Amino acid sequence: MKEKFLNDQMTNRILFILSLLGVAIALYVTQSFLRKTPIVCLNSGCELVRKNPASYIAGIPVPAFGLIGYTLLVLLTFLRTTSTKLHKTLLPWIAGITGGGVLFVSWFTYTEAFVIGGFCTWCVISAGNMITMFSLSLYSHSHKK
Amino acid sequence: MNLSGETKLFLGVIIGTIAIIVLAAVIMSKPTPPAPAYTRNQLIPIGANTKGNASASAFLVEFSDFQCPSCKAFSSVVESLTEKYKDKLFFAYRHFPLDQHPFSRTAAAAAEAAGKQGKFFEAGTYFFANQTNFSDEFFAKAASVLALDATLYEKDRNSNDTKKKIDDDRFFSDTARLPGTPTFFLNGKQLILYDSSELVKAVDEAVK
């Protein structure tokens, strides 16, 4: 029998922590967008991104969408702990949301590179976080009993 | 309600996270005192690089860094505003070289040296346009590109006067606690800008 590198419980815990990390990042960046305050950043890309109209979809800051997605993922990973049935049924939802998230961050990373011309450190971290979560959810899905 | 140990653990983490977020929100929502307004003389000291009408009642001051991508994004807007309102607006460029940009001080010194030969803003435009090509060689060659007296340019960009001028601007930026680059002051008041269109709007209003 194939040995699992991570068991289901541990994978869900990691997904949960990464979702909370995503919420924290998205919340911080969203409030900076809304309050028009400078974002603490490793480079000057965050301000370039914040001040560019391409970082808003129909007037809504891009990180707000991340906040919604990560909050949903916190709820789903939490609900998975409440029953065995939900533990199984919610995994495809998590894979679906993180898959959508990967498409979203890919689009935004492309926008940062070719439209805005600068990268926001937090967006890059969040993109990496989303890709990790998607990979973990796929891993968990492919190893489920 | 019978919760499993895992559910309780997750709930605890969620509650802890919410508590931290609420605490952070309370701290961050404390009203910040309004940014002080500055006089024209404080913002535009003698020797500052300026253009436009010095007698105009409206004055715009930009604190900027030649290696900052946001400043580059704003530079074309500033250029068109200063051209459009050259009779109604007095504009000053001041240095806020950020520590994370290795060539920001070199660029500022090179622009100052070009300024001594009457080409500060030409140098600025050239530097913003070539921001990704910055190197020691780039600044050494800038004299010939900008048709400057190379000997004088080299002397001025390495002079103590130039260094002091940049240091003074940076000191002002730090003591005024400017939030980043670019920061604009219009008629002495710091602008909180969403994007460059808001700068255009503010200047349009001010010169009416």
Chai-1 contact restraints between the chains, C-beta under 6 A:
chainA,res_idxA,chainB,res_idxB,connection_type,confidence,min_distance_angstrom,max_distance_angstrom,comment,restraint_id
A,L20,B,T17,contact,1.0,0.0,6.0,A-B,restraint_1
A,K36,B,I192,contact,1.0,0.0,6.0,A-B,restraint_2
A,K36,B,Y194,contact,1.0,0.0,6.0,A-B,restraint_3
A,P38,B,P179,contact,1.0,0.0,6.0,A-B,restraint_4
A,P38,B,G180,contact,1.0,0.0,6.0,A-B,restraint_5
A,S44,B,C68,contact,1.0,0.0,6.0,A-B,restraint_6
A,S44,B,P69,contact,1.0,0.0,6.0,A-B,restraint_7
A,E47,B,S70,contact,1.0,0.0,6.0,A-B,restraint_8
A,E47,B,G180,contact,1.0,0.0,6.0,A-B,restraint_9
A,L48,B,P69,contact,1.0,0.0,6.0,A-B,restraint_10
A,L48,B,S70,contact,1.0,0.0,6.0,A-B,restraint_11
A,K51,B,D195,contact,1.0,0.0,6.0,A-B,restraint_12
A,P53,B,D195,contact,1.0,0.0,6.0,A-B,restraint_13
A,F78,B,F10,contact,1.0,0.0,6.0,A-B,restraint_14
A,T81,B,E6,contact,1.0,0.0,6.0,A-B,restraint_15
A,T81,B,T7,contact,1.0,0.0,6.0,A-B,restraint_16
A,T81,B,F10,contact,1.0,0.0,6.0,A-B,restraint_17
A,T82,B,T7,contact,1.0,0.0,6.0,A-B,restraint_18
A,G118,B,P69,contact,1.0,0.0,6.0,A-B,restraint_19
